[in-house]
Amino acid sequence: MRVDAVHEFAMKSTGVDSPEQRQITDQLARQIQVEPDPLVRQAVGTSISEYKTPMALQVLQAGLNDENPSVRISCCRALAKRADPTSVQPLSGALKQDKDIDVRMAAAEALGKINSPEAIKALGVALDDRDPALQYAGVQSLKAITGKDYGPDVQAWRQVAAGQAPAPYTPSVAERLRKVSPF
């Protein structure tokens, strides 16, 4: 299977779990296991994400362990689209353990699409990281889940991830001016 052929499978998705849909996802699952080309594996992940079958979810979660970072990132993004709470644990594992910062960023962003207390807690790992970009991704994800804004104060967001309520955030004069300035 080549990339274009795999993308055609995405068009066959009806968005409903049916025997025909399960058959297609089973075929894609077998393909991703034996496919040596990371671009094709990435296409399989993108295509299978259109299906609402249990196998599709399992393939995407297993894809977080692929040897190629692009495939892992693609699986994070596909899991974000699904926003399935059962994906919190695998995404949390990718956030904690993946050696590629881009994969970790994608995992943090994906967790921000899953509205659950487990996702909030899992994002604490991003806030504790030394990389400011990952901290920023964690803050943005927490803002998305909670609907609250504690500004750029990472310590306040750490409290949110720990289940505590930080003091209300008061933007500085510069931040308030930045919002009203046309420049």
Residue pairs with C-beta under 8 A, 6 or more apart in sequence:
1 31
1 35
1 40
1 44
2 40
3 39
3 40
3 43
6 28
6 31
6 40
6 43
6 44
6 47
7 43
7 46
7 47
9 24
9 27
9 28
9 47
9 48
10 46
10 47
10 50
12 24
13 21
13 24
13 50
13 51
13 52
14 21
15 50
15 52
16 52
17 52
17 53
17 54
21 51
21 52
21 53
22 53
22 55
24 51
25 48
25 51
25 53
25 55
25 56
25 59
26 55
28 44
28 47
28 48
28 56
28 59
29 48
29 55
29 58
29 59
31 40
31 44
32 41
32 44
32 45
32 48
32 59
32 63
35 41
35 44
38 66
38 67
38 68
38 70
38 71
39 70
41 63
41 66
41 68
41 71
42 68
42 70
42 71
42 74
44 59
45 59
45 60
45 63
45 71
45 74
45 75
45 78
46 74
46 78
48 56
48 59
48 60
48 78
49 56
49 60
49 78
49 79
49 81
49 82
50 56
57 82
57 84
57 86
57 87
60 75
60 78
60 79
60 82
60 87
61 75
61 79
61 86
61 87
61 90
63 71
63 72
63 74
63 75
63 78
64 72
64 75
64 76
64 79
64 90
64 91
64 93
64 94
64 98
64 107
65 72
66 72
66 75
69 100
69 102
69 103
72 94
72 98
72 100
72 103
72 106
73 102
73 103
73 106
76 91
76 94
76 103
76 106
76 107
76 109
76 110
77 106
77 109
77 110
79 87
79 90
79 91
79 110
80 106
80 109
80 110
80 112
80 113
80 114
81 113
83 113
83 114
83 115
84 114
85 114
85 116
85 118
85 119
87 110
87 114
88 111
88 114
88 116
88 118
88 119
88 122
89 118
91 107
91 110
91 111
91 114
91 119
91 122
92 107
92 111
92 118
92 122
92 125
94 103
94 104
94 106
94 107
95 104
95 107
95 108
95 111
95 122
95 123
95 125
95 126
96 125
98 104
98 107
101 131
101 133
101 134
104 126
104 129
104 134
105 133
105 134
105 137
108 123
108 126
108 134
108 137
108 138
108 141
109 137
109 140
109 141
111 119
111 122
111 123
111 141
112 119
112 123
112 137
112 140
112 141
112 142
112 143
112 144
112 145
113 141
113 144
114 145
115 145
117 163
119 141
119 145
120 142
120 145
120 146
120 160
120 161
120 163
121 161
121 162
121 163
123 138
123 141
123 142
123 145
123 161
124 138
124 158
124 161
124 162
125 138
126 134
126 135
126 137
126 138
126 141
127 135
127 138
127 139
127 154
127 157
127 158
127 161
128 158
129 135
129 138
135 154
138 157
138 161
139 152
139 154
139 157
142 157
142 160
142 161
143 149
146 160
148 160
149 169
150 156
150 157
150 160
150 166
150 169
151 169
151 171
151 175
153 166
153 169
155 166
156 166
156 167
156 169
157 166
159 165
159 166
160 166
171 179
